[in-house]
Amino acid sequence: MLAGKLTPRELTCRIHRRFGNGLPLVERLAELDDDYDILEYGNRAPAQVDADVTTEALRLAHRPRVPTTPAQTPS
């Protein structure tokens, strides 16, 4: 999404379908997908939800990465 290949709505939809609301790392994006679903009943504009998705995506993109393999110690 940040590279312009997905819309904010597409990103949240894919995240929500893949992980549901059970993965803490992307839980906020799943919640925002729900927000898109109830736009017509609430008082938020799509642009407001888009902005929240962008903020969350940026937060995740700038999150420190944790190595997936143990660090090699010098012998």
N, CA, C and O atoms as a Maestro MAE file, in Angstrom:
{
 s_m_m2io_version
 :::
 2.0.0
}

f_m_ct {
 s_m_title
 :::
 protein
 m_atom[300] {
  # First column is atom index #
  i_m_mmod_type
  r_m_x_coord
  r_m_y_coord
  r_m_z_coord
  i_m_residue_number
  s_m_chain_name
  s_m_pdb_residue_name
  s_m_pdb_atom_name
  i_m_atomic_number
  :::
  1 25 0.829 -1.184 0.000 1 A "MET " " N  " 7
  2 3 0.000 0.000 0.000 1 A "MET " " CA " 6
  3 2 0.870 1.243 0.000 1 A "MET " " C  " 6
  4 15 0.604 2.190 -0.740 1 A "MET " " O  " 8
  5 25 1.917 1.246 0.833 2 A "LEU " " N  " 7
  6 3 2.783 2.418 0.894 2 A "LEU " " CA " 6
  7 2 3.516 2.643 -0.423 2 A "LEU " " C  " 6
  8 15 3.915 3.768 -0.725 2 A "LEU " " O  " 8
  9 25 3.695 1.595 -1.198 3 A "ALA " " N  " 7
  10 3 4.348 1.712 -2.508 3 A "ALA " " CA " 6
  11 2 3.333 2.025 -3.614 3 A "ALA " " C  " 6
  12 15 3.708 2.179 -4.776 3 A "ALA " " O  " 8
  13 25 2.058 2.118 -3.252 4 A "GLY " " N  " 7
  14 3 1.036 2.479 -4.221 4 A "GLY " " CA " 6
  15 2 0.439 1.313 -4.997 4 A "GLY " " C  " 6
  16 15 -0.264 1.529 -5.984 4 A "GLY " " O  " 8
  17 25 0.705 0.084 -4.572 5 A "LYS " " N  " 7
  18 3 0.189 -1.080 -5.294 5 A "LYS " " CA " 6
  19 2 -1.175 -1.544 -4.793 5 A "LYS " " C  " 6
  20 15 -1.876 -2.280 -5.487 5 A "LYS " " O  " 8
  21 25 -1.550 -1.117 -3.596 6 A "LEU " " N  " 7
  22 3 -2.856 -1.439 -3.015 6 A "LEU " " CA " 6
  23 2 -3.475 -0.170 -2.468 6 A "LEU " " C  " 6
  24 15 -2.769 0.758 -2.074 6 A "LEU " " O  " 8
  25 25 -4.788 -0.136 -2.447 7 A "THR " " N  " 7
  26 3 -5.459 0.963 -1.757 7 A "THR " " CA " 6
  27 2 -5.480 0.630 -0.263 7 A "THR " " C  " 6
  28 15 -5.292 -0.528 0.112 7 A "THR " " O  " 8
  29 25 -5.703 1.619 0.582 8 A "PRO " " N  " 7
  30 3 -5.831 1.311 2.007 8 A "PRO " " CA " 6
  31 2 -6.916 0.261 2.271 8 A "PRO " " C  " 6
  32 15 -6.734 -0.616 3.116 8 A "PRO " " O  " 8
  33 25 -8.014 0.342 1.570 9 A "ARG " " N  " 7
  34 3 -9.113 -0.614 1.739 9 A "ARG " " CA " 6
  35 2 -8.672 -2.027 1.364 9 A "ARG " " C  " 6
  36 15 -8.980 -2.988 2.069 9 A "ARG " " O  " 8
  37 25 -7.951 -2.147 0.252 10 A "GLU " " N  " 7
  38 3 -7.469 -3.467 -0.172 10 A "GLU " " CA " 6
  39 2 -6.509 -4.061 0.854 10 A "GLU " " C  " 6
  40 15 -6.559 -5.258 1.136 10 A "GLU " " O  " 8
  41 25 -5.648 -3.235 1.402 11 A "LEU " " N  " 7
  42 3 -4.709 -3.715 2.422 11 A "LEU " " CA " 6
  43 2 -5.448 -4.262 3.634 11 A "LEU " " C  " 6
  44 15 -5.169 -5.372 4.085 11 A "LEU " " O  " 8
  45 25 -6.385 -3.491 4.158 12 A "THR " " N  " 7
  46 3 -7.094 -3.950 5.355 12 A "THR " " CA " 6
  47 2 -7.901 -5.214 5.073 12 A "THR " " C  " 6
  48 15 -7.975 -6.111 5.913 12 A "THR " " O  " 8
  49 25 -8.493 -5.282 3.910 13 A "CYS " " N  " 7
  50 3 -9.288 -6.453 3.545 13 A "CYS " " CA " 6
  51 2 -8.409 -7.700 3.489 13 A "CYS " " C  " 6
  52 15 -8.785 -8.747 4.015 13 A "CYS " " O  " 8
  53 25 -7.258 -7.595 2.861 14 A "ARG " " N  " 7
  54 3 -6.350 -8.740 2.765 14 A "ARG " " CA " 6
  55 2 -5.840 -9.171 4.135 14 A "ARG " " C  " 6
  56 15 -5.784 -10.363 4.436 14 A "ARG " " O  " 8
  57 25 -5.473 -8.206 4.957 15 A "ILE " " N  " 7
  58 3 -4.982 -8.515 6.303 15 A "ILE " " CA " 6
  59 2 -6.082 -9.205 7.115 15 A "ILE " " C  " 6
  60 15 -5.841 -10.217 7.774 15 A "ILE " " O  " 8
  61 25 -7.276 -8.646 7.058 16 A "HIS " " N  " 7
  62 3 -8.393 -9.176 7.843 16 A "HIS " " CA " 6
  63 2 -8.752 -10.597 7.403 16 A "HIS " " C  " 6
  64 15 -9.003 -11.463 8.241 16 A "HIS " " O  " 8
  65 25 -8.775 -10.833 6.098 17 A "ARG " " N  " 7
  66 3 -9.084 -12.173 5.593 17 A "ARG " " CA " 6
  67 2 -8.015 -13.182 5.992 17 A "ARG " " C  " 6
  68 15 -8.326 -14.315 6.359 17 A "ARG " " O  " 8
  69 25 -6.772 -12.770 5.921 18 A "ARG " " N  " 7
  70 3 -5.654 -13.697 6.188 18 A "ARG " " CA " 6
  71 2 -5.496 -14.001 7.675 18 A "ARG " " C  " 6
  72 15 -5.278 -15.152 8.053 18 A "ARG " " O  " 8
  73 25 -5.603 -12.970 8.525 19 A "PHE " " N  " 7
  74 3 -5.287 -13.134 9.936 19 A "PHE " " CA " 6
  75 2 -6.464 -12.941 10.879 19 A "PHE " " C  " 6
  76 15 -6.346 -13.236 12.069 19 A "PHE " " O  " 8
  77 25 -7.591 -12.456 10.383 20 A "GLY " " N  " 7
  78 3 -8.722 -12.178 11.264 20 A "GLY " " CA " 6
  79 2 -8.348 -11.092 12.267 20 A "GLY " " C  " 6
  80 15 -7.569 -10.190 11.956 20 A "GLY " " O  " 8
  81 25 -8.905 -11.183 13.461 21 A "ASN " " N  " 7
  82 3 -8.583 -10.211 14.504 21 A "ASN " " CA " 6
  83 2 -7.648 -10.814 15.549 21 A "ASN " " C  " 6
  84 15 -7.484 -10.259 16.636 21 A "ASN " " O  " 8
  85 25 -7.035 -11.953 15.217 22 A "GLY " " N  " 7
  86 3 -6.274 -12.683 16.215 22 A "GLY " " CA " 6
  87 2 -4.781 -12.440 16.234 22 A "GLY " " C  " 6
  88 15 -4.094 -12.975 17.104 22 A "GLY " " O  " 8
  89 25 -4.251 -11.659 15.318 23 A "LEU " " N  " 7
  90 3 -2.811 -11.411 15.294 23 A "LEU " " CA " 6
  91 2 -2.552 -9.999 15.812 23 A "LEU " " C  " 6
  92 15 -2.845 -9.022 15.123 23 A "LEU " " O  " 8
  93 25 -2.010 -9.888 17.010 24 A "PRO " " N  " 7
  94 3 -1.838 -8.569 17.624 24 A "PRO " " CA " 6
  95 2 -1.083 -7.555 16.756 24 A "PRO " " C  " 6
  96 15 -1.391 -6.363 16.789 24 A "PRO " " O  " 8
  97 25 -0.102 -8.018 15.987 25 A "LEU " " N  " 7
  98 3 0.693 -7.098 15.172 25 A "LEU " " CA " 6
  99 2 -0.168 -6.309 14.181 25 A "LEU " " C  " 6
  100 15 0.083 -5.127 13.947 25 A "LEU " " O  " 8
  101 25 -1.171 -6.952 13.607 26 A "VAL " " N  " 7
  102 3 -1.999 -6.286 12.586 26 A "VAL " " CA " 6
  103 2 -3.456 -6.138 13.013 26 A "VAL " " C  " 6
  104 15 -4.331 -5.885 12.184 26 A "VAL " " O  " 8
  105 25 -3.705 -6.295 14.285 27 A "GLU " " N  " 7
  106 3 -5.080 -6.211 14.784 27 A "GLU " " CA " 6
  107 2 -5.739 -4.876 14.436 27 A "GLU " " C  " 6
  108 15 -6.919 -4.837 14.086 27 A "GLU " " O  " 8
  109 25 -4.985 -3.790 14.532 28 A "ARG " " N  " 7
  110 3 -5.553 -2.469 14.227 28 A "ARG " " CA " 6
  111 2 -6.000 -2.390 12.772 28 A "ARG " " C  " 6
  112 15 -7.035 -1.788 12.485 28 A "ARG " " O  " 8
  113 25 -5.250 -2.978 11.849 29 A "LEU " " N  " 7
  114 3 -5.653 -2.958 10.445 29 A "LEU " " CA " 6
  115 2 -6.935 -3.768 10.236 29 A "LEU " " C  " 6
  116 15 -7.788 -3.381 9.437 29 A "LEU " " O  " 8
  117 25 -7.073 -4.878 10.943 30 A "ALA " " N  " 7
  118 3 -8.305 -5.671 10.862 30 A "ALA " " CA " 6
  119 2 -9.490 -4.863 11.390 30 A "ALA " " C  " 6
  120 15 -10.583 -4.916 10.827 30 A "ALA " " O  " 8
  121 25 -9.270 -4.123 12.465 31 A "GLU " " N  " 7
  122 3 -10.336 -3.272 13.015 31 A "GLU " " CA " 6
  123 2 -10.726 -2.187 12.009 31 A "GLU " " C  " 6
  124 15 -11.903 -1.856 11.869 31 A "GLU " " O  " 8
  125 25 -9.743 -1.643 11.319 32 A "LEU " " N  " 7
  126 3 -10.037 -0.604 10.331 32 A "LEU " " CA " 6
  127 2 -10.812 -1.176 9.147 32 A "LEU " " C  " 6
  128 15 -11.609 -0.470 8.530 32 A "LEU " " O  " 8
  129 25 -10.585 -2.439 8.828 33 A "ASP " " N  " 7
  130 3 -11.391 -3.089 7.786 33 A "ASP " " CA " 6
  131 2 -12.856 -3.105 8.202 33 A "ASP " " C  " 6
  132 15 -13.747 -2.869 7.386 33 A "ASP " " O  " 8
  133 25 -13.093 -3.384 9.473 34 A "ASP " " N  " 7
  134 3 -14.473 -3.327 9.985 34 A "ASP " " CA " 6
  135 2 -15.039 -1.916 9.859 34 A "ASP " " C  " 6
  136 15 -16.218 -1.737 9.551 34 A "ASP " " O  " 8
  137 25 -14.193 -0.917 10.101 35 A "ASP " " N  " 7
  138 3 -14.640 0.473 9.976 35 A "ASP " " CA " 6
  139 2 -15.121 0.777 8.558 35 A "ASP " " C  " 6
  140 15 -16.117 1.477 8.376 35 A "ASP " " O  " 8
  141 25 -14.411 0.252 7.552 36 A "TYR " " N  " 7
  142 3 -14.867 0.454 6.171 36 A "TYR " " CA " 6
  143 2 -16.265 -0.145 5.974 36 A "TYR " " C  " 6
  144 15 -17.105 0.423 5.277 36 A "TYR " " O  " 8
  145 25 -16.492 -1.295 6.599 37 A "ASP " " N  " 7
  146 3 -17.779 -1.971 6.417 37 A "ASP " " CA " 6
  147 2 -18.963 -1.198 6.995 37 A "ASP " " C  " 6
  148 15 -20.096 -1.379 6.548 37 A "ASP " " O  " 8
  149 25 -18.714 -0.348 7.972 38 A "ILE " " N  " 7
  150 3 -19.822 0.378 8.608 38 A "ILE " " CA " 6
  151 2 -19.829 1.875 8.298 38 A "ILE " " C  " 6
  152 15 -20.500 2.649 8.981 38 A "ILE " " O  " 8
  153 25 -19.087 2.280 7.274 39 A "LEU " " N  " 7
  154 3 -19.031 3.708 6.929 39 A "LEU " " CA " 6
  155 2 -20.414 4.317 6.713 39 A "LEU " " C  " 6
  156 15 -20.673 5.436 7.156 39 A "LEU " " O  " 8
  157 25 -21.282 3.606 6.053 40 A "GLU " " N  " 7
  158 3 -22.599 4.169 5.738 40 A "GLU " " CA " 6
  159 2 -23.470 4.364 6.975 40 A "GLU " " C  " 6
  160 15 -24.455 5.101 6.933 40 A "GLU " " O  " 8
  161 25 -23.111 3.709 8.069 41 A "TYR " " N  " 7
  162 3 -23.904 3.827 9.294 41 A "TYR " " CA " 6
  163 2 -23.292 4.774 10.317 41 A "TYR " " C  " 6
  164 15 -23.936 5.128 11.305 41 A "TYR " " O  " 8
  165 25 -22.063 5.180 10.084 42 A "GLY " " N  " 7
  166 3 -21.370 6.022 11.052 42 A "GLY " " CA " 6
  167 2 -21.233 7.449 10.574 42 A "GLY " " C  " 6
  168 15 -21.914 7.890 9.648 42 A "GLY " " O  " 8
  169 25 -20.344 8.147 11.224 43 A "ASN " " N  " 7
  170 3 -20.154 9.559 10.869 43 A "ASN " " CA " 6
  171 2 -18.742 9.824 10.352 43 A "ASN " " C  " 6
  172 15 -18.305 10.974 10.304 43 A "ASN " " O  " 8
  173 25 -18.027 8.766 9.964 44 A "ARG " " N  " 7
  174 3 -16.676 8.932 9.425 44 A "ARG " " CA " 6
  175 2 -16.713 8.888 7.907 44 A "ARG " " C  " 6
  176 15 -17.549 8.214 7.305 44 A "ARG " " O  " 8
  177 25 -15.791 9.619 7.306 45 A "ALA " " N  " 7
  178 3 -15.646 9.604 5.853 45 A "ALA " " CA " 6
  179 2 -14.592 8.567 5.462 45 A "ALA " " C  " 6
  180 15 -13.689 8.280 6.248 45 A "ALA " " O  " 8
  181 25 -14.700 8.002 4.254 46 A "PRO " " N  " 7
  182 3 -13.689 7.046 3.814 46 A "PRO " " CA " 6
  183 2 -12.258 7.598 3.903 46 A "PRO " " C  " 6
  184 15 -11.324 6.863 4.226 46 A "PRO " " O  " 8
  185 25 -12.095 8.875 3.620 47 A "ALA " " N  " 7
  186 3 -10.759 9.481 3.678 47 A "ALA " " CA " 6
  187 2 -10.183 9.446 5.097 47 A "ALA " " C  " 6
  188 15 -8.968 9.353 5.275 47 A "ALA " " O  " 8
  189 25 -11.050 9.519 6.094 48 A "GLN " " N  " 7
  190 3 -10.578 9.438 7.481 48 A "GLN " " CA " 6
  191 2 -10.051 8.043 7.800 48 A "GLN " " C  " 6
  192 15 -9.020 7.894 8.456 48 A "GLN " " O  " 8
  193 25 -10.761 7.031 7.334 49 A "VAL " " N  " 7
  194 3 -10.311 5.656 7.565 49 A "VAL " " CA " 6
  195 2 -9.034 5.405 6.765 49 A "VAL " " C  " 6
  196 15 -8.102 4.775 7.266 49 A "VAL " " O  " 8
  197 25 -8.986 5.898 5.520 50 A "ASP " " N  " 7
  198 3 -7.769 5.772 4.709 50 A "ASP " " CA " 6
  199 2 -6.564 6.369 5.445 50 A "ASP " " C  " 6
  200 15 -5.485 5.776 5.462 50 A "ASP " " O  " 8
  201 25 -6.753 7.529 6.043 51 A "ALA " " N  " 7
  202 3 -5.663 8.186 6.775 51 A "ALA " " CA " 6
  203 2 -5.228 7.355 7.971 51 A "ALA " " C  " 6
  204 15 -4.034 7.265 8.258 51 A "ALA " " O  " 8
  205 25 -6.174 6.748 8.671 52 A "ASP " " N  " 7
  206 3 -5.834 5.888 9.806 52 A "ASP " " CA " 6
  207 2 -5.065 4.648 9.347 52 A "ASP " " C  " 6
  208 15 -4.125 4.212 10.011 52 A "ASP " " O  " 8
  209 25 -5.469 4.087 8.209 53 A "VAL " " N  " 7
  210 3 -4.769 2.916 7.667 53 A "VAL " " CA " 6
  211 2 -3.344 3.296 7.298 53 A "VAL " " C  " 6
  212 15 -2.406 2.559 7.601 53 A "VAL " " O  " 8
  213 25 -3.177 4.428 6.652 54 A "THR " " N  " 7
  214 3 -1.843 4.883 6.264 54 A "THR " " CA " 6
  215 2 -0.964 5.102 7.487 54 A "THR " " C  " 6
  216 15 0.208 4.724 7.488 54 A "THR " " O  " 8
  217 25 -1.520 5.706 8.521 55 A "THR " " N  " 7
  218 3 -0.771 5.921 9.766 55 A "THR " " CA " 6
  219 2 -0.325 4.596 10.364 55 A "THR " " C  " 6
  220 15 0.821 4.457 10.792 55 A "THR " " O  " 8
  221 25 -1.224 3.626 10.394 56 A "GLU " " N  " 7
  222 3 -0.891 2.314 10.962 56 A "GLU " " CA " 6
  223 2 0.129 1.587 10.099 56 A "GLU " " C  " 6
  224 15 1.045 0.959 10.630 56 A "GLU " " O  " 8
  225 25 -0.008 1.659 8.793 57 A "ALA " " N  " 7
  226 3 0.958 1.014 7.896 57 A "ALA " " CA " 6
  227 2 2.349 1.630 8.067 57 A "ALA " " C  " 6
  228 15 3.350 0.913 8.066 57 A "ALA " " O  " 8
  229 25 2.410 2.932 8.211 58 A "LEU " " N  " 7
  230 3 3.696 3.598 8.445 58 A "LEU " " CA " 6
  231 2 4.296 3.179 9.784 58 A "LEU " " C  " 6
  232 15 5.505 2.973 9.892 58 A "LEU " " O  " 8
  233 25 3.452 3.053 10.794 59 A "ARG " " N  " 7
  234 3 3.937 2.625 12.106 59 A "ARG " " CA " 6
  235 2 4.548 1.227 12.009 59 A "ARG " " C  " 6
  236 15 5.609 0.965 12.574 59 A "ARG " " O  " 8
  237 25 3.871 0.337 11.291 60 A "LEU " " N  " 7
  238 3 4.384 -1.020 11.132 60 A "LEU " " CA " 6
  239 2 5.653 -1.050 10.293 60 A "LEU " " C  " 6
  240 15 6.570 -1.821 10.577 60 A "LEU " " O  " 8
  241 25 5.708 -0.218 9.265 61 A "ALA " " N  " 7
  242 3 6.894 -0.185 8.399 61 A "ALA " " CA " 6
  243 2 8.130 0.325 9.140 61 A "ALA " " C  " 6
  244 15 9.253 -0.061 8.813 61 A "ALA " " O  " 8
  245 25 7.931 1.176 10.119 62 A "HIS " " N  " 7
  246 3 9.060 1.737 10.868 62 A "HIS " " CA " 6
  247 2 9.367 0.979 12.146 62 A "HIS " " C  " 6
  248 15 10.232 1.382 12.924 62 A "HIS " " O  " 8
  249 25 8.669 -0.101 12.356 63 A "ARG " " N  " 7
  250 3 8.853 -0.928 13.537 63 A "ARG " " CA " 6
  251 2 10.203 -1.645 13.450 63 A "ARG " " C  " 6
  252 15 10.564 -2.145 12.384 63 A "ARG " " O  " 8
  253 25 10.947 -1.702 14.549 64 A "PRO " " N  " 7
  254 3 12.224 -2.425 14.505 64 A "PRO " " CA " 6
  255 2 12.009 -3.892 14.148 64 A "PRO " " C  " 6
  256 15 11.061 -4.527 14.608 64 A "PRO " " O  " 8
  257 25 12.883 -4.402 13.342 65 A "ARG " " N  " 7
  258 3 12.780 -5.800 12.932 65 A "ARG " " CA " 6
  259 2 13.512 -6.694 13.923 65 A "ARG " " C  " 6
  260 15 14.567 -6.338 14.448 65 A "ARG " " O  " 8
  261 25 12.935 -7.851 14.163 66 A "VAL " " N  " 7
  262 3 13.539 -8.831 15.047 66 A "VAL " " CA " 6
  263 2 14.111 -9.940 14.172 66 A "VAL " " C  " 6
  264 15 13.400 -10.462 13.313 66 A "VAL " " O  " 8
  265 25 15.375 -10.317 14.364 67 A "PRO " " N  " 7
  266 3 15.947 -11.372 13.527 67 A "PRO " " CA " 6
  267 2 15.169 -12.678 13.683 67 A "PRO " " C  " 6
  268 15 14.699 -13.008 14.772 67 A "PRO " " O  " 8
  269 25 15.043 -13.405 12.591 68 A "THR " " N  " 7
  270 3 14.316 -14.670 12.622 68 A "THR " " CA " 6
  271 2 15.232 -15.846 12.946 68 A "THR " " C  " 6
  272 15 14.767 -16.940 13.266 68 A "THR " " O  " 8
  273 25 16.533 -15.609 12.858 69 A "THR " " N  " 7
  274 3 17.492 -16.662 13.206 69 A "THR " " CA " 6
  275 2 18.370 -16.165 14.350 69 A "THR " " C  " 6
  276 15 18.589 -14.961 14.482 69 A "THR " " O  " 8
  277 25 18.869 -17.071 15.167 70 A "PRO " " N  " 7
  278 3 19.725 -16.633 16.267 70 A "PRO " " CA " 6
  279 2 20.981 -15.945 15.754 70 A "PRO " " C  " 6
  280 15 21.525 -16.323 14.716 70 A "PRO " " O  " 8
  281 25 21.430 -14.952 16.470 71 A "ALA " " N  " 7
  282 3 22.635 -14.219 16.076 71 A "ALA " " CA " 6
  283 2 23.849 -15.136 16.193 71 A "ALA " " C  " 6
  284 15 23.962 -15.933 17.125 71 A "ALA " " O  " 8
  285 25 24.733 -15.005 15.245 72 A "GLN " " N  " 7
  286 3 25.975 -15.776 15.256 72 A "GLN " " CA " 6
  287 2 26.948 -15.122 16.246 72 A "GLN " " C  " 6
  288 15 27.165 -13.910 16.210 72 A "GLN " " O  " 8
  289 25 27.514 -15.923 17.108 73 A "THR " " N  " 7
  290 3 28.501 -15.395 18.050 73 A "THR " " CA " 6
  291 2 29.881 -15.775 17.553 73 A "THR " " C  " 6
  292 15 30.089 -16.898 17.093 73 A "THR " " O  " 8
  293 25 30.833 -14.843 17.642 74 A "PRO " " N  " 7
  294 3 32.184 -15.157 17.176 74 A "PRO " " CA " 6
  295 2 32.800 -16.286 18.009 74 A "PRO " " C  " 6
  296 15 32.611 -16.347 19.223 74 A "PRO " " O  " 8
  297 25 33.538 -17.175 17.344 75 A "SER " " N  " 7
  298 3 34.178 -18.304 18.037 75 A "SER " " CA " 6
  299 2 35.502 -17.900 18.632 75 A "SER " " C  " 6
  300 15 36.177 -18.722 19.250 75 A "SER " " O  " 8
  :::
 }
 m_bond[299] {
  # First column is bond index #
  i_m_from
  i_m_to
  i_m_order
  :::
  1 1 2 1
  2 2 3 1
  3 3 4 2
  4 3 5 1
  5 5 6 1
  6 6 7 1
  7 7 8 2
  8 7 9 1
  9 9 10 1
  10 10 11 1
  11 11 12 2
  12 11 13 1
  13 13 14 1
  14 14 15 1
  15 15 16 2
  16 15 17 1
  17 17 18 1
  18 18 19 1
  19 19 20 2
  20 19 21 1
  21 21 22 1
  22 22 23 1
  23 23 24 2
  24 23 25 1
  25 25 26 1
  26 26 27 1
  27 27 28 2
  28 27 29 1
  29 29 30 1
  30 30 31 1
  31 31 32 2
  32 31 33 1
  33 33 34 1
  34 34 35 1
  35 35 36 2
  36 35 37 1
  37 37 38 1
  38 38 39 1
  39 39 40 2
  40 39 41 1
  41 41 42 1
  42 42 43 1
  43 43 44 2
  44 43 45 1
  45 45 46 1
  46 46 47 1
  47 47 48 2
  48 47 49 1
  49 49 50 1
  50 50 51 1
  51 51 52 2
  52 51 53 1
  53 53 54 1
  54 54 55 1
  55 55 56 2
  56 55 57 1
  57 57 58 1
  58 58 59 1
  59 59 60 2
  60 59 61 1
  61 61 62 1
  62 62 63 1
  63 63 64 2
  64 63 65 1
  65 65 66 1
  66 66 67 1
  67 67 68 2
  68 67 69 1
  69 69 70 1
  70 70 71 1
  71 71 72 2
  72 71 73 1
  73 73 74 1
  74 74 75 1
  75 75 76 2
  76 75 77 1
  77 77 78 1
  78 78 79 1
  79 79 80 2
  80 79 81 1
  81 81 82 1
  82 82 83 1
  83 83 84 2
  84 83 85 1
  85 85 86 1
  86 86 87 1
  87 87 88 2
  88 87 89 1
  89 89 90 1
  90 90 91 1
  91 91 92 2
  92 91 93 1
  93 93 94 1
  94 94 95 1
  95 95 96 2
  96 95 97 1
  97 97 98 1
  98 98 99 1
  99 99 100 2
  100 99 101 1
  101 101 102 1
  102 102 103 1
  103 103 104 2
  104 103 105 1
  105 105 106 1
  106 106 107 1
  107 107 108 2
  108 107 109 1
  109 109 110 1
  110 110 111 1
  111 111 112 2
  112 111 113 1
  113 113 114 1
  114 114 115 1
  115 115 116 2
  116 115 117 1
  117 117 118 1
  118 118 119 1
  119 119 120 2
  120 119 121 1
  121 121 122 1
  122 122 123 1
  123 123 124 2
  124 123 125 1
  125 125 126 1
  126 126 127 1
  127 127 128 2
  128 127 129 1
  129 129 130 1
  130 130 131 1
  131 131 132 2
  132 131 133 1
  133 133 134 1
  134 134 135 1
  135 135 136 2
  136 135 137 1
  137 137 138 1
  138 138 139 1
  139 139 140 2
  140 139 141 1
  141 141 142 1
  142 142 143 1
  143 143 144 2
  144 143 145 1
  145 145 146 1
  146 146 147 1
  147 147 148 2
  148 147 149 1
  149 149 150 1
  150 150 151 1
  151 151 152 2
  152 151 153 1
  153 153 154 1
  154 154 155 1
  155 155 156 2
  156 155 157 1
  157 157 158 1
  158 158 159 1
  159 159 160 2
  160 159 161 1
  161 161 162 1
  162 162 163 1
  163 163 164 2
  164 163 165 1
  165 165 166 1
  166 166 167 1
  167 167 168 2
  168 167 169 1
  169 169 170 1
  170 170 171 1
  171 171 172 2
  172 171 173 1
  173 173 174 1
  174 174 175 1
  175 175 176 2
  176 175 177 1
  177 177 178 1
  178 178 179 1
  179 179 180 2
  180 179 181 1
  181 181 182 1
  182 182 183 1
  183 183 184 2
  184 183 185 1
  185 185 186 1
  186 186 187 1
  187 187 188 2
  188 187 189 1
  189 189 190 1
  190 190 191 1
  191 191 192 2
  192 191 193 1
  193 193 194 1
  194 194 195 1
  195 195 196 2
  196 195 197 1
  197 197 198 1
  198 198 199 1
  199 199 200 2
  200 199 201 1
  201 201 202 1
  202 202 203 1
  203 203 204 2
  204 203 205 1
  205 205 206 1
  206 206 207 1
  207 207 208 2
  208 207 209 1
  209 209 210 1
  210 210 211 1
  211 211 212 2
  212 211 213 1
  213 213 214 1
  214 214 215 1
  215 215 216 2
  216 215 217 1
  217 217 218 1
  218 218 219 1
  219 219 220 2
  220 219 221 1
  221 221 222 1
  222 222 223 1
  223 223 224 2
  224 223 225 1
  225 225 226 1
  226 226 227 1
  227 227 228 2
  228 227 229 1
  229 229 230 1
  230 230 231 1
  231 231 232 2
  232 231 233 1
  233 233 234 1
  234 234 235 1
  235 235 236 2
  236 235 237 1
  237 237 238 1
  238 238 239 1
  239 239 240 2
  240 239 241 1
  241 241 242 1
  242 242 243 1
  243 243 244 2
  244 243 245 1
  245 245 246 1
  246 246 247 1
  247 247 248 2
  248 247 249 1
  249 249 250 1
  250 250 251 1
  251 251 252 2
  252 251 253 1
  253 253 254 1
  254 254 255 1
  255 255 256 2
  256 255 257 1
  257 257 258 1
  258 258 259 1
  259 259 260 2
  260 259 261 1
  261 261 262 1
  262 262 263 1
  263 263 264 2
  264 263 265 1
  265 265 266 1
  266 266 267 1
  267 267 268 2
  268 267 269 1
  269 269 270 1
  270 270 271 1
  271 271 272 2
  272 271 273 1
  273 273 274 1
  274 274 275 1
  275 275 276 2
  276 275 277 1
  277 277 278 1
  278 278 279 1
  279 279 280 2
  280 279 281 1
  281 281 282 1
  282 282 283 1
  283 283 284 2
  284 283 285 1
  285 285 286 1
  286 286 287 1
  287 287 288 2
  288 287 289 1
  289 289 290 1
  290 290 291 1
  291 291 292 2
  292 291 293 1
  293 293 294 1
  294 294 295 1
  295 295 296 2
  296 295 297 1
  297 297 298 1
  298 298 299 1
  299 299 300 2
  :::
 }
}
